[in-house]
Amino acid sequence: MTLTHEQVVLLSDGGEPIGVADKALVHTTETALHLAFSCHVFDEAGRILVTRRALSKRTWPGVWTNSFCGHPGPAENMESAVNRRAAAELGVALASLDLALPDFRYRAVDASGVVENEICPVYIATVTDALQPNPDEVAETEWAEPRALLAAIAATPWAFSPWLTLQLPQLPFLAR
């Protein structure tokens, strides 16, 4: 399901909200700094879920990435936004949700020139539900051993989203 008028929160360089913009219009070659989030989902066995972005995605189509990500709405609580996107992208309810990297920020440019420019708190979560991925968001899913995923990212960073390659090594329990 694609929301036609989803809005993102625009931020000052210092991270203060300064306005809102239509999500479909904000991601350009000159994307304004805005608020987002990223979530890494683990199962009961300690495996991490990676997803391959749908080929229809505007940025980084077909690239392997974190479990899911998104943007909170202008008046939406961040945890509510994370739970909303878990349901929308993966068809699951989160069993637990913890903030892992509160100050993560990045800017990246994809092959088409579209820029991601986000202050993007990073969460870790667990699920016990069976995945029901939304094909408009997710082309494939894979449960991976975290250390094996780190090794794959180190060997072939071009096969993964830039935010995944930056976030995963920083997760407190993996950064040893």
Chimera marker file (.cmm) of the C-alpha trace (Angstrom):
<marker_set name="trace">
<marker id="1" x="0.000" y="0.000" z="0.000" r="1" g="1" b="0" radius="0.5"/>
<marker id="2" x="1.495" y="3.351" z="-1.033" r="1" g="1" b="0" radius="0.5"/>
<marker id="3" x="0.402" y="6.455" z="0.793" r="1" g="1" b="0" radius="0.5"/>
<marker id="4" x="-0.107" y="9.247" z="-1.706" r="1" g="1" b="0" radius="0.5"/>
<marker id="5" x="0.299" y="12.135" z="0.718" r="1" g="1" b="0" radius="0.5"/>
<marker id="6" x="2.780" y="10.810" z="3.250" r="1" g="1" b="0" radius="0.5"/>
<marker id="7" x="4.714" y="13.692" z="4.770" r="1" g="1" b="0" radius="0.5"/>
<marker id="8" x="8.202" y="13.841" z="6.242" r="1" g="1" b="0" radius="0.5"/>
<marker id="9" x="9.525" y="16.153" z="8.940" r="1" g="1" b="0" radius="0.5"/>
<marker id="10" x="12.143" y="18.575" z="7.645" r="1" g="1" b="0" radius="0.5"/>
<marker id="11" x="15.035" y="19.348" z="10.001" r="1" g="1" b="0" radius="0.5"/>
<marker id="12" x="17.545" y="22.128" z="10.533" r="1" g="1" b="0" radius="0.5"/>
<marker id="13" x="21.210" y="21.185" z="10.419" r="1" g="1" b="0" radius="0.5"/>
<marker id="14" x="21.014" y="21.033" z="14.223" r="1" g="1" b="0" radius="0.5"/>
<marker id="15" x="18.195" y="18.472" z="14.069" r="1" g="1" b="0" radius="0.5"/>
<marker id="16" x="15.274" y="20.758" z="14.995" r="1" g="1" b="0" radius="0.5"/>
<marker id="17" x="11.963" y="20.387" z="13.113" r="1" g="1" b="0" radius="0.5"/>
<marker id="18" x="11.488" y="23.265" z="10.673" r="1" g="1" b="0" radius="0.5"/>
<marker id="19" x="8.574" y="22.103" z="8.525" r="1" g="1" b="0" radius="0.5"/>
<marker id="20" x="7.062" y="19.249" z="6.573" r="1" g="1" b="0" radius="0.5"/>
<marker id="21" x="7.151" y="18.158" z="2.949" r="1" g="1" b="0" radius="0.5"/>
<marker id="22" x="5.451" y="15.561" z="0.797" r="1" g="1" b="0" radius="0.5"/>
<marker id="23" x="7.618" y="12.412" z="0.853" r="1" g="1" b="0" radius="0.5"/>
<marker id="24" x="7.216" y="11.931" z="-2.890" r="1" g="1" b="0" radius="0.5"/>
<marker id="25" x="8.615" y="15.416" z="-3.530" r="1" g="1" b="0" radius="0.5"/>
<marker id="26" x="11.396" y="15.583" z="-0.935" r="1" g="1" b="0" radius="0.5"/>
<marker id="27" x="13.624" y="12.785" z="-2.271" r="1" g="1" b="0" radius="0.5"/>
<marker id="28" x="15.426" y="14.452" z="-5.190" r="1" g="1" b="0" radius="0.5"/>
<marker id="29" x="18.964" y="15.275" z="-6.230" r="1" g="1" b="0" radius="0.5"/>
<marker id="30" x="18.846" y="18.006" z="-3.561" r="1" g="1" b="0" radius="0.5"/>
<marker id="31" x="17.007" y="16.238" z="-0.739" r="1" g="1" b="0" radius="0.5"/>
<marker id="32" x="16.508" y="18.398" z="2.333" r="1" g="1" b="0" radius="0.5"/>
<marker id="33" x="17.597" y="17.020" z="5.701" r="1" g="1" b="0" radius="0.5"/>
<marker id="34" x="14.651" y="15.160" z="7.217" r="1" g="1" b="0" radius="0.5"/>
<marker id="35" x="13.711" y="12.711" z="9.962" r="1" g="1" b="0" radius="0.5"/>
<marker id="36" x="13.628" y="8.974" z="9.337" r="1" g="1" b="0" radius="0.5"/>
<marker id="37" x="14.274" y="5.726" z="11.201" r="1" g="1" b="0" radius="0.5"/>
<marker id="38" x="15.833" y="2.373" z="10.487" r="1" g="1" b="0" radius="0.5"/>
<marker id="39" x="15.045" y="-0.954" z="12.145" r="1" g="1" b="0" radius="0.5"/>
<marker id="40" x="17.000" y="-4.205" z="12.336" r="1" g="1" b="0" radius="0.5"/>
<marker id="41" x="14.803" y="-7.178" z="13.210" r="1" g="1" b="0" radius="0.5"/>
<marker id="42" x="16.070" y="-10.315" z="14.933" r="1" g="1" b="0" radius="0.5"/>
<marker id="43" x="14.356" y="-13.663" z="15.392" r="1" g="1" b="0" radius="0.5"/>
<marker id="44" x="14.395" y="-15.901" z="18.467" r="1" g="1" b="0" radius="0.5"/>
<marker id="45" x="17.555" y="-17.634" z="17.164" r="1" g="1" b="0" radius="0.5"/>
<marker id="46" x="19.483" y="-14.344" z="17.015" r="1" g="1" b="0" radius="0.5"/>
<marker id="47" x="19.469" y="-14.105" z="13.230" r="1" g="1" b="0" radius="0.5"/>
<marker id="48" x="19.043" y="-10.691" z="11.608" r="1" g="1" b="0" radius="0.5"/>
<marker id="49" x="16.502" y="-10.045" z="8.867" r="1" g="1" b="0" radius="0.5"/>
<marker id="50" x="17.777" y="-8.405" z="5.703" r="1" g="1" b="0" radius="0.5"/>
<marker id="51" x="15.435" y="-7.448" z="2.915" r="1" g="1" b="0" radius="0.5"/>
<marker id="52" x="15.952" y="-6.739" z="-0.752" r="1" g="1" b="0" radius="0.5"/>
<marker id="53" x="14.217" y="-3.533" z="-1.747" r="1" g="1" b="0" radius="0.5"/>
<marker id="54" x="11.446" y="-3.888" z="-4.325" r="1" g="1" b="0" radius="0.5"/>
<marker id="55" x="12.521" y="-3.132" z="-7.890" r="1" g="1" b="0" radius="0.5"/>
<marker id="56" x="9.862" y="-0.411" z="-8.003" r="1" g="1" b="0" radius="0.5"/>
<marker id="57" x="11.507" y="1.600" z="-5.188" r="1" g="1" b="0" radius="0.5"/>
<marker id="58" x="12.682" y="5.051" z="-6.260" r="1" g="1" b="0" radius="0.5"/>
<marker id="59" x="16.022" y="4.819" z="-4.457" r="1" g="1" b="0" radius="0.5"/>
<marker id="60" x="18.309" y="1.798" z="-4.299" r="1" g="1" b="0" radius="0.5"/>
<marker id="61" x="15.853" y="-0.562" z="-6.067" r="1" g="1" b="0" radius="0.5"/>
<marker id="62" x="16.778" y="-4.229" z="-5.720" r="1" g="1" b="0" radius="0.5"/>
<marker id="63" x="19.500" y="-3.578" z="-3.147" r="1" g="1" b="0" radius="0.5"/>
<marker id="64" x="19.822" y="-5.631" z="0.055" r="1" g="1" b="0" radius="0.5"/>
<marker id="65" x="19.191" y="-3.512" z="3.135" r="1" g="1" b="0" radius="0.5"/>
<marker id="66" x="18.108" y="-3.448" z="6.765" r="1" g="1" b="0" radius="0.5"/>
<marker id="67" x="14.856" y="-5.096" z="7.826" r="1" g="1" b="0" radius="0.5"/>
<marker id="68" x="12.788" y="-1.969" z="7.162" r="1" g="1" b="0" radius="0.5"/>
<marker id="69" x="12.892" y="1.788" z="7.444" r="1" g="1" b="0" radius="0.5"/>
<marker id="70" x="10.627" y="4.764" z="7.085" r="1" g="1" b="0" radius="0.5"/>
<marker id="71" x="9.669" y="8.233" z="8.194" r="1" g="1" b="0" radius="0.5"/>
<marker id="72" x="7.528" y="9.303" z="11.144" r="1" g="1" b="0" radius="0.5"/>
<marker id="73" x="4.642" y="11.592" z="10.276" r="1" g="1" b="0" radius="0.5"/>
<marker id="74" x="4.671" y="15.195" z="11.523" r="1" g="1" b="0" radius="0.5"/>
<marker id="75" x="2.803" y="14.457" z="14.766" r="1" g="1" b="0" radius="0.5"/>
<marker id="76" x="3.648" y="10.761" z="15.055" r="1" g="1" b="0" radius="0.5"/>
<marker id="77" x="5.579" y="9.209" z="17.930" r="1" g="1" b="0" radius="0.5"/>
<marker id="78" x="8.737" y="7.522" z="16.615" r="1" g="1" b="0" radius="0.5"/>
<marker id="79" x="7.947" y="4.115" z="18.172" r="1" g="1" b="0" radius="0.5"/>
<marker id="80" x="4.451" y="4.246" z="16.673" r="1" g="1" b="0" radius="0.5"/>
<marker id="81" x="5.980" y="4.977" z="13.268" r="1" g="1" b="0" radius="0.5"/>
<marker id="82" x="8.376" y="2.029" z="13.582" r="1" g="1" b="0" radius="0.5"/>
<marker id="83" x="5.516" y="-0.306" z="14.509" r="1" g="1" b="0" radius="0.5"/>
<marker id="84" x="3.365" y="1.072" z="11.660" r="1" g="1" b="0" radius="0.5"/>
<marker id="85" x="6.106" y="0.387" z="9.096" r="1" g="1" b="0" radius="0.5"/>
<marker id="86" x="6.797" y="-3.111" z="10.478" r="1" g="1" b="0" radius="0.5"/>
<marker id="87" x="3.178" y="-3.962" z="9.779" r="1" g="1" b="0" radius="0.5"/>
<marker id="88" x="3.119" y="-2.199" z="6.387" r="1" g="1" b="0" radius="0.5"/>
<marker id="89" x="6.395" y="-3.598" z="5.014" r="1" g="1" b="0" radius="0.5"/>
<marker id="90" x="6.719" y="-6.993" z="6.686" r="1" g="1" b="0" radius="0.5"/>
<marker id="91" x="3.201" y="-7.782" z="7.904" r="1" g="1" b="0" radius="0.5"/>
<marker id="92" x="4.408" y="-8.324" z="11.472" r="1" g="1" b="0" radius="0.5"/>
<marker id="93" x="3.931" y="-6.935" z="14.949" r="1" g="1" b="0" radius="0.5"/>
<marker id="94" x="7.158" y="-6.269" z="16.828" r="1" g="1" b="0" radius="0.5"/>
<marker id="95" x="7.639" y="-8.324" z="19.999" r="1" g="1" b="0" radius="0.5"/>
<marker id="96" x="10.244" y="-5.860" z="21.324" r="1" g="1" b="0" radius="0.5"/>
<marker id="97" x="11.687" y="-2.539" z="20.214" r="1" g="1" b="0" radius="0.5"/>
<marker id="98" x="14.840" y="-0.819" z="21.507" r="1" g="1" b="0" radius="0.5"/>
<marker id="99" x="16.683" y="2.304" z="20.394" r="1" g="1" b="0" radius="0.5"/>
<marker id="100" x="20.248" y="1.300" z="19.468" r="1" g="1" b="0" radius="0.5"/>
<marker id="101" x="21.774" y="4.323" z="17.690" r="1" g="1" b="0" radius="0.5"/>
<marker id="102" x="19.852" y="7.485" z="18.622" r="1" g="1" b="0" radius="0.5"/>
<marker id="103" x="22.114" y="9.913" z="16.747" r="1" g="1" b="0" radius="0.5"/>
<marker id="104" x="22.717" y="8.118" z="13.439" r="1" g="1" b="0" radius="0.5"/>
<marker id="105" x="22.896" y="10.534" z="10.515" r="1" g="1" b="0" radius="0.5"/>
<marker id="106" x="23.910" y="9.982" z="6.912" r="1" g="1" b="0" radius="0.5"/>
<marker id="107" x="23.827" y="11.385" z="3.413" r="1" g="1" b="0" radius="0.5"/>
<marker id="108" x="24.107" y="9.101" z="0.380" r="1" g="1" b="0" radius="0.5"/>
<marker id="109" x="23.503" y="9.398" z="-3.358" r="1" g="1" b="0" radius="0.5"/>
<marker id="110" x="22.152" y="6.496" z="-5.398" r="1" g="1" b="0" radius="0.5"/>
<marker id="111" x="23.053" y="5.675" z="-9.008" r="1" g="1" b="0" radius="0.5"/>
<marker id="112" x="20.179" y="7.804" z="-10.345" r="1" g="1" b="0" radius="0.5"/>
<marker id="113" x="21.386" y="10.851" z="-8.407" r="1" g="1" b="0" radius="0.5"/>
<marker id="114" x="18.632" y="10.807" z="-5.798" r="1" g="1" b="0" radius="0.5"/>
<marker id="115" x="19.935" y="11.783" z="-2.370" r="1" g="1" b="0" radius="0.5"/>
<marker id="116" x="19.076" y="10.369" z="1.031" r="1" g="1" b="0" radius="0.5"/>
<marker id="117" x="19.806" y="13.011" z="3.682" r="1" g="1" b="0" radius="0.5"/>
<marker id="118" x="18.498" y="11.867" z="7.051" r="1" g="1" b="0" radius="0.5"/>
<marker id="119" x="18.784" y="12.020" z="10.769" r="1" g="1" b="0" radius="0.5"/>
<marker id="120" x="17.807" y="8.428" z="11.279" r="1" g="1" b="0" radius="0.5"/>
<marker id="121" x="17.594" y="6.856" z="14.755" r="1" g="1" b="0" radius="0.5"/>
<marker id="122" x="18.290" y="3.129" z="14.496" r="1" g="1" b="0" radius="0.5"/>
<marker id="123" x="16.192" y="0.545" z="16.328" r="1" g="1" b="0" radius="0.5"/>
<marker id="124" x="16.547" y="-3.154" z="16.970" r="1" g="1" b="0" radius="0.5"/>
<marker id="125" x="13.485" y="-5.309" z="17.352" r="1" g="1" b="0" radius="0.5"/>
<marker id="126" x="12.405" y="-8.903" z="17.650" r="1" g="1" b="0" radius="0.5"/>
<marker id="127" x="9.540" y="-10.698" z="15.968" r="1" g="1" b="0" radius="0.5"/>
<marker id="128" x="7.875" y="-14.012" z="16.502" r="1" g="1" b="0" radius="0.5"/>
<marker id="129" x="5.279" y="-13.671" z="13.714" r="1" g="1" b="0" radius="0.5"/>
<marker id="130" x="5.744" y="-15.214" z="10.290" r="1" g="1" b="0" radius="0.5"/>
<marker id="131" x="6.782" y="-12.604" z="7.744" r="1" g="1" b="0" radius="0.5"/>
<marker id="132" x="4.233" y="-11.437" z="5.174" r="1" g="1" b="0" radius="0.5"/>
<marker id="133" x="6.282" y="-8.967" z="3.096" r="1" g="1" b="0" radius="0.5"/>
<marker id="134" x="4.537" y="-6.299" z="1.054" r="1" g="1" b="0" radius="0.5"/>
<marker id="135" x="5.755" y="-6.789" z="-2.555" r="1" g="1" b="0" radius="0.5"/>
<marker id="136" x="5.572" y="-3.013" z="-3.158" r="1" g="1" b="0" radius="0.5"/>
<marker id="137" x="8.303" y="-2.638" z="-0.518" r="1" g="1" b="0" radius="0.5"/>
<marker id="138" x="10.206" y="-5.927" z="-0.325" r="1" g="1" b="0" radius="0.5"/>
<marker id="139" x="11.387" y="-8.186" z="-3.152" r="1" g="1" b="0" radius="0.5"/>
<marker id="140" x="13.040" y="-10.833" z="-0.935" r="1" g="1" b="0" radius="0.5"/>
<marker id="141" x="13.862" y="-11.568" z="2.687" r="1" g="1" b="0" radius="0.5"/>
<marker id="142" x="16.705" y="-13.505" z="4.263" r="1" g="1" b="0" radius="0.5"/>
<marker id="143" x="17.512" y="-14.395" z="7.870" r="1" g="1" b="0" radius="0.5"/>
<marker id="144" x="21.284" y="-14.127" z="8.317" r="1" g="1" b="0" radius="0.5"/>
<marker id="145" x="23.815" y="-14.777" z="11.033" r="1" g="1" b="0" radius="0.5"/>
<marker id="146" x="24.972" y="-11.271" z="12.088" r="1" g="1" b="0" radius="0.5"/>
<marker id="147" x="28.707" y="-12.019" z="11.757" r="1" g="1" b="0" radius="0.5"/>
<marker id="148" x="28.201" y="-13.551" z="8.308" r="1" g="1" b="0" radius="0.5"/>
<marker id="149" x="26.261" y="-10.468" z="7.240" r="1" g="1" b="0" radius="0.5"/>
<marker id="150" x="29.053" y="-8.206" z="8.495" r="1" g="1" b="0" radius="0.5"/>
<marker id="151" x="31.542" y="-10.249" z="6.461" r="1" g="1" b="0" radius="0.5"/>
<marker id="152" x="29.354" y="-10.028" z="3.338" r="1" g="1" b="0" radius="0.5"/>
<marker id="153" x="29.069" y="-6.255" z="3.726" r="1" g="1" b="0" radius="0.5"/>
<marker id="154" x="32.833" y="-5.927" z="4.128" r="1" g="1" b="0" radius="0.5"/>
<marker id="155" x="33.434" y="-8.044" z="1.001" r="1" g="1" b="0" radius="0.5"/>
<marker id="156" x="30.745" y="-6.519" z="-1.246" r="1" g="1" b="0" radius="0.5"/>
<marker id="157" x="29.526" y="-3.166" z="0.162" r="1" g="1" b="0" radius="0.5"/>
<marker id="158" x="28.097" y="-2.194" z="-3.252" r="1" g="1" b="0" radius="0.5"/>
<marker id="159" x="25.464" y="-4.959" z="-2.916" r="1" g="1" b="0" radius="0.5"/>
<marker id="160" x="23.944" y="-3.329" z="0.183" r="1" g="1" b="0" radius="0.5"/>
<marker id="161" x="22.288" y="-0.017" z="0.993" r="1" g="1" b="0" radius="0.5"/>
<marker id="162" x="24.681" y="2.620" z="2.301" r="1" g="1" b="0" radius="0.5"/>
<marker id="163" x="22.724" y="2.976" z="5.534" r="1" g="1" b="0" radius="0.5"/>
<marker id="164" x="23.038" y="-0.749" z="6.239" r="1" g="1" b="0" radius="0.5"/>
<marker id="165" x="26.795" y="-0.696" z="5.627" r="1" g="1" b="0" radius="0.5"/>
<marker id="166" x="27.140" y="2.247" z="8.027" r="1" g="1" b="0" radius="0.5"/>
<marker id="167" x="24.687" y="1.107" z="10.729" r="1" g="1" b="0" radius="0.5"/>
<marker id="168" x="25.401" y="-2.581" z="11.199" r="1" g="1" b="0" radius="0.5"/>
<marker id="169" x="29.039" y="-2.270" z="12.363" r="1" g="1" b="0" radius="0.5"/>
<marker id="170" x="27.923" y="0.374" z="14.881" r="1" g="1" b="0" radius="0.5"/>
<marker id="171" x="25.262" y="-1.728" z="16.612" r="1" g="1" b="0" radius="0.5"/>
<marker id="172" x="26.525" y="-2.044" z="20.190" r="1" g="1" b="0" radius="0.5"/>
<marker id="173" x="26.427" y="-5.840" z="20.441" r="1" g="1" b="0" radius="0.5"/>
<marker id="174" x="28.071" y="-6.318" z="17.015" r="1" g="1" b="0" radius="0.5"/>
<marker id="175" x="30.755" y="-3.618" z="17.288" r="1" g="1" b="0" radius="0.5"/>
<marker id="176" x="33.165" y="-5.813" z="19.232" r="1" g="1" b="0" radius="0.5"/>
<link id1="1" id2="2" r="1" g="1" b="0" radius="0.2"/>
<link id1="2" id2="3" r="1" g="1" b="0" radius="0.2"/>
<link id1="3" id2="4" r="1" g="1" b="0" radius="0.2"/>
<link id1="4" id2="5" r="1" g="1" b="0" radius="0.2"/>
<link id1="5" id2="6" r="1" g="1" b="0" radius="0.2"/>
<link id1="6" id2="7" r="1" g="1" b="0" radius="0.2"/>
<link id1="7" id2="8" r="1" g="1" b="0" radius="0.2"/>
<link id1="8" id2="9" r="1" g="1" b="0" radius="0.2"/>
<link id1="9" id2="10" r="1" g="1" b="0" radius="0.2"/>
<link id1="10" id2="11" r="1" g="1" b="0" radius="0.2"/>
<link id1="11" id2="12" r="1" g="1" b="0" radius="0.2"/>
<link id1="12" id2="13" r="1" g="1" b="0" radius="0.2"/>
<link id1="13" id2="14" r="1" g="1" b="0" radius="0.2"/>
<link id1="14" id2="15" r="1" g="1" b="0" radius="0.2"/>
<link id1="15" id2="16" r="1" g="1" b="0" radius="0.2"/>
<link id1="16" id2="17" r="1" g="1" b="0" radius="0.2"/>
<link id1="17" id2="18" r="1" g="1" b="0" radius="0.2"/>
<link id1="18" id2="19" r="1" g="1" b="0" radius="0.2"/>
<link id1="19" id2="20" r="1" g="1" b="0" radius="0.2"/>
<link id1="20" id2="21" r="1" g="1" b="0" radius="0.2"/>
<link id1="21" id2="22" r="1" g="1" b="0" radius="0.2"/>
<link id1="22" id2="23" r="1" g="1" b="0" radius="0.2"/>
<link id1="23" id2="24" r="1" g="1" b="0" radius="0.2"/>
<link id1="24" id2="25" r="1" g="1" b="0" radius="0.2"/>
<link id1="25" id2="26" r="1" g="1" b="0" radius="0.2"/>
<link id1="26" id2="27" r="1" g="1" b="0" radius="0.2"/>
<link id1="27" id2="28" r="1" g="1" b="0" radius="0.2"/>
<link id1="28" id2="29" r="1" g="1" b="0" radius="0.2"/>
<link id1="29" id2="30" r="1" g="1" b="0" radius="0.2"/>
<link id1="30" id2="31" r="1" g="1" b="0" radius="0.2"/>
<link id1="31" id2="32" r="1" g="1" b="0" radius="0.2"/>
<link id1="32" id2="33" r="1" g="1" b="0" radius="0.2"/>
<link id1="33" id2="34" r="1" g="1" b="0" radius="0.2"/>
<link id1="34" id2="35" r="1" g="1" b="0" radius="0.2"/>
<link id1="35" id2="36" r="1" g="1" b="0" radius="0.2"/>
<link id1="36" id2="37" r="1" g="1" b="0" radius="0.2"/>
<link id1="37" id2="38" r="1" g="1" b="0" radius="0.2"/>
<link id1="38" id2="39" r="1" g="1" b="0" radius="0.2"/>
<link id1="39" id2="40" r="1" g="1" b="0" radius="0.2"/>
<link id1="40" id2="41" r="1" g="1" b="0" radius="0.2"/>
<link id1="41" id2="42" r="1" g="1" b="0" radius="0.2"/>
<link id1="42" id2="43" r="1" g="1" b="0" radius="0.2"/>
<link id1="43" id2="44" r="1" g="1" b="0" radius="0.2"/>
<link id1="44" id2="45" r="1" g="1" b="0" radius="0.2"/>
<link id1="45" id2="46" r="1" g="1" b="0" radius="0.2"/>
<link id1="46" id2="47" r="1" g="1" b="0" radius="0.2"/>
<link id1="47" id2="48" r="1" g="1" b="0" radius="0.2"/>
<link id1="48" id2="49" r="1" g="1" b="0" radius="0.2"/>
<link id1="49" id2="50" r="1" g="1" b="0" radius="0.2"/>
<link id1="50" id2="51" r="1" g="1" b="0" radius="0.2"/>
<link id1="51" id2="52" r="1" g="1" b="0" radius="0.2"/>
<link id1="52" id2="53" r="1" g="1" b="0" radius="0.2"/>
<link id1="53" id2="54" r="1" g="1" b="0" radius="0.2"/>
<link id1="54" id2="55" r="1" g="1" b="0" radius="0.2"/>
<link id1="55" id2="56" r="1" g="1" b="0" radius="0.2"/>
<link id1="56" id2="57" r="1" g="1" b="0" radius="0.2"/>
<link id1="57" id2="58" r="1" g="1" b="0" radius="0.2"/>
<link id1="58" id2="59" r="1" g="1" b="0" radius="0.2"/>
<link id1="59" id2="60" r="1" g="1" b="0" radius="0.2"/>
<link id1="60" id2="61" r="1" g="1" b="0" radius="0.2"/>
<link id1="61" id2="62" r="1" g="1" b="0" radius="0.2"/>
<link id1="62" id2="63" r="1" g="1" b="0" radius="0.2"/>
<link id1="63" id2="64" r="1" g="1" b="0" radius="0.2"/>
<link id1="64" id2="65" r="1" g="1" b="0" radius="0.2"/>
<link id1="65" id2="66" r="1" g="1" b="0" radius="0.2"/>
<link id1="66" id2="67" r="1" g="1" b="0" radius="0.2"/>
<link id1="67" id2="68" r="1" g="1" b="0" radius="0.2"/>
<link id1="68" id2="69" r="1" g="1" b="0" radius="0.2"/>
<link id1="69" id2="70" r="1" g="1" b="0" radius="0.2"/>
<link id1="70" id2="71" r="1" g="1" b="0" radius="0.2"/>
<link id1="71" id2="72" r="1" g="1" b="0" radius="0.2"/>
<link id1="72" id2="73" r="1" g="1" b="0" radius="0.2"/>
<link id1="73" id2="74" r="1" g="1" b="0" radius="0.2"/>
<link id1="74" id2="75" r="1" g="1" b="0" radius="0.2"/>
<link id1="75" id2="76" r="1" g="1" b="0" radius="0.2"/>
<link id1="76" id2="77" r="1" g="1" b="0" radius="0.2"/>
<link id1="77" id2="78" r="1" g="1" b="0" radius="0.2"/>
<link id1="78" id2="79" r="1" g="1" b="0" radius="0.2"/>
<link id1="79" id2="80" r="1" g="1" b="0" radius="0.2"/>
<link id1="80" id2="81" r="1" g="1" b="0" radius="0.2"/>
<link id1="81" id2="82" r="1" g="1" b="0" radius="0.2"/>
<link id1="82" id2="83" r="1" g="1" b="0" radius="0.2"/>
<link id1="83" id2="84" r="1" g="1" b="0" radius="0.2"/>
<link id1="84" id2="85" r="1" g="1" b="0" radius="0.2"/>
<link id1="85" id2="86" r="1" g="1" b="0" radius="0.2"/>
<link id1="86" id2="87" r="1" g="1" b="0" radius="0.2"/>
<link id1="87" id2="88" r="1" g="1" b="0" radius="0.2"/>
<link id1="88" id2="89" r="1" g="1" b="0" radius="0.2"/>
<link id1="89" id2="90" r="1" g="1" b="0" radius="0.2"/>
<link id1="90" id2="91" r="1" g="1" b="0" radius="0.2"/>
<link id1="91" id2="92" r="1" g="1" b="0" radius="0.2"/>
<link id1="92" id2="93" r="1" g="1" b="0" radius="0.2"/>
<link id1="93" id2="94" r="1" g="1" b="0" radius="0.2"/>
<link id1="94" id2="95" r="1" g="1" b="0" radius="0.2"/>
<link id1="95" id2="96" r="1" g="1" b="0" radius="0.2"/>
<link id1="96" id2="97" r="1" g="1" b="0" radius="0.2"/>
<link id1="97" id2="98" r="1" g="1" b="0" radius="0.2"/>
<link id1="98" id2="99" r="1" g="1" b="0" radius="0.2"/>
<link id1="99" id2="100" r="1" g="1" b="0" radius="0.2"/>
<link id1="100" id2="101" r="1" g="1" b="0" radius="0.2"/>
<link id1="101" id2="102" r="1" g="1" b="0" radius="0.2"/>
<link id1="102" id2="103" r="1" g="1" b="0" radius="0.2"/>
<link id1="103" id2="104" r="1" g="1" b="0" radius="0.2"/>
<link id1="104" id2="105" r="1" g="1" b="0" radius="0.2"/>
<link id1="105" id2="106" r="1" g="1" b="0" radius="0.2"/>
<link id1="106" id2="107" r="1" g="1" b="0" radius="0.2"/>
<link id1="107" id2="108" r="1" g="1" b="0" radius="0.2"/>
<link id1="108" id2="109" r="1" g="1" b="0" radius="0.2"/>
<link id1="109" id2="110" r="1" g="1" b="0" radius="0.2"/>
<link id1="110" id2="111" r="1" g="1" b="0" radius="0.2"/>
<link id1="111" id2="112" r="1" g="1" b="0" radius="0.2"/>
<link id1="112" id2="113" r="1" g="1" b="0" radius="0.2"/>
<link id1="113" id2="114" r="1" g="1" b="0" radius="0.2"/>
<link id1="114" id2="115" r="1" g="1" b="0" radius="0.2"/>
<link id1="115" id2="116" r="1" g="1" b="0" radius="0.2"/>
<link id1="116" id2="117" r="1" g="1" b="0" radius="0.2"/>
<link id1="117" id2="118" r="1" g="1" b="0" radius="0.2"/>
<link id1="118" id2="119" r="1" g="1" b="0" radius="0.2"/>
<link id1="119" id2="120" r="1" g="1" b="0" radius="0.2"/>
<link id1="120" id2="121" r="1" g="1" b="0" radius="0.2"/>
<link id1="121" id2="122" r="1" g="1" b="0" radius="0.2"/>
<link id1="122" id2="123" r="1" g="1" b="0" radius="0.2"/>
<link id1="123" id2="124" r="1" g="1" b="0" radius="0.2"/>
<link id1="124" id2="125" r="1" g="1" b="0" radius="0.2"/>
<link id1="125" id2="126" r="1" g="1" b="0" radius="0.2"/>
<link id1="126" id2="127" r="1" g="1" b="0" radius="0.2"/>
<link id1="127" id2="128" r="1" g="1" b="0" radius="0.2"/>
<link id1="128" id2="129" r="1" g="1" b="0" radius="0.2"/>
<link id1="129" id2="130" r="1" g="1" b="0" radius="0.2"/>
<link id1="130" id2="131" r="1" g="1" b="0" radius="0.2"/>
<link id1="131" id2="132" r="1" g="1" b="0" radius="0.2"/>
<link id1="132" id2="133" r="1" g="1" b="0" radius="0.2"/>
<link id1="133" id2="134" r="1" g="1" b="0" radius="0.2"/>
<link id1="134" id2="135" r="1" g="1" b="0" radius="0.2"/>
<link id1="135" id2="136" r="1" g="1" b="0" radius="0.2"/>
<link id1="136" id2="137" r="1" g="1" b="0" radius="0.2"/>
<link id1="137" id2="138" r="1" g="1" b="0" radius="0.2"/>
<link id1="138" id2="139" r="1" g="1" b="0" radius="0.2"/>
<link id1="139" id2="140" r="1" g="1" b="0" radius="0.2"/>
<link id1="140" id2="141" r="1" g="1" b="0" radius="0.2"/>
<link id1="141" id2="142" r="1" g="1" b="0" radius="0.2"/>
<link id1="142" id2="143" r="1" g="1" b="0" radius="0.2"/>
<link id1="143" id2="144" r="1" g="1" b="0" radius="0.2"/>
<link id1="144" id2="145" r="1" g="1" b="0" radius="0.2"/>
<link id1="145" id2="146" r="1" g="1" b="0" radius="0.2"/>
<link id1="146" id2="147" r="1" g="1" b="0" radius="0.2"/>
<link id1="147" id2="148" r="1" g="1" b="0" radius="0.2"/>
<link id1="148" id2="149" r="1" g="1" b="0" radius="0.2"/>
<link id1="149" id2="150" r="1" g="1" b="0" radius="0.2"/>
<link id1="150" id2="151" r="1" g="1" b="0" radius="0.2"/>
<link id1="151" id2="152" r="1" g="1" b="0" radius="0.2"/>
<link id1="152" id2="153" r="1" g="1" b="0" radius="0.2"/>
<link id1="153" id2="154" r="1" g="1" b="0" radius="0.2"/>
<link id1="154" id2="155" r="1" g="1" b="0" radius="0.2"/>
<link id1="155" id2="156" r="1" g="1" b="0" radius="0.2"/>
<link id1="156" id2="157" r="1" g="1" b="0" radius="0.2"/>
<link id1="157" id2="158" r="1" g="1" b="0" radius="0.2"/>
<link id1="158" id2="159" r="1" g="1" b="0" radius="0.2"/>
<link id1="159" id2="160" r="1" g="1" b="0" radius="0.2"/>
<link id1="160" id2="161" r="1" g="1" b="0" radius="0.2"/>
<link id1="161" id2="162" r="1" g="1" b="0" radius="0.2"/>
<link id1="162" id2="163" r="1" g="1" b="0" radius="0.2"/>
<link id1="163" id2="164" r="1" g="1" b="0" radius="0.2"/>
<link id1="164" id2="165" r="1" g="1" b="0" radius="0.2"/>
<link id1="165" id2="166" r="1" g="1" b="0" radius="0.2"/>
<link id1="166" id2="167" r="1" g="1" b="0" radius="0.2"/>
<link id1="167" id2="168" r="1" g="1" b="0" radius="0.2"/>
<link id1="168" id2="169" r="1" g="1" b="0" radius="0.2"/>
<link id1="169" id2="170" r="1" g="1" b="0" radius="0.2"/>
<link id1="170" id2="171" r="1" g="1" b="0" radius="0.2"/>
<link id1="171" id2="172" r="1" g="1" b="0" radius="0.2"/>
<link id1="172" id2="173" r="1" g="1" b="0" radius="0.2"/>
<link id1="173" id2="174" r="1" g="1" b="0" radius="0.2"/>
<link id1="174" id2="175" r="1" g="1" b="0" radius="0.2"/>
<link id1="175" id2="176" r="1" g="1" b="0" radius="0.2"/>
</marker_set>
